[in-house]
């Protein structure tokens, strides 16, 4: 479901919604392990292109920076 919201945010260039999705993924990763954590990381890896195609906005860039700083956004 979160990935679908990310897709919608990408299509309509909703920075705040995309940032909320990233925050939600981060919160889930704080609690998840095993297969659930792997699925969240896979969603982030797949969604990376969508996140990077949304024009830069401070709220979204801050969330992406947090993901990178915590090594949660896989490199290309």
Residue pairs with C-beta under 8 A, 6 or more apart in sequence:
2 21
2 24
2 25
2 43
3 43
3 46
3 47
5 17
5 21
6 18
6 21
6 43
6 47
6 50
6 51
7 50
8 14
8 17
9 15
9 17
9 18
9 21
9 50
9 54
10 18
10 50
10 51
10 53
10 54
13 54
13 55
14 54
15 54
15 55
15 57
15 59
15 60
16 57
16 59
16 60
18 50
18 51
18 54
18 60
18 63
19 57
19 59
19 60
19 62
19 63
22 51
22 60
22 63
22 64
22 66
22 67
23 63
25 40
25 43
25 44
25 72
26 63
26 66
26 67
26 70
26 72
28 36
28 40
29 37
29 40
29 41
29 72
32 40
41 72
41 74
44 67
44 72
44 73
44 74
45 74
48 73
48 74
48 76
51 60
51 64
54 60
64 73
67 73
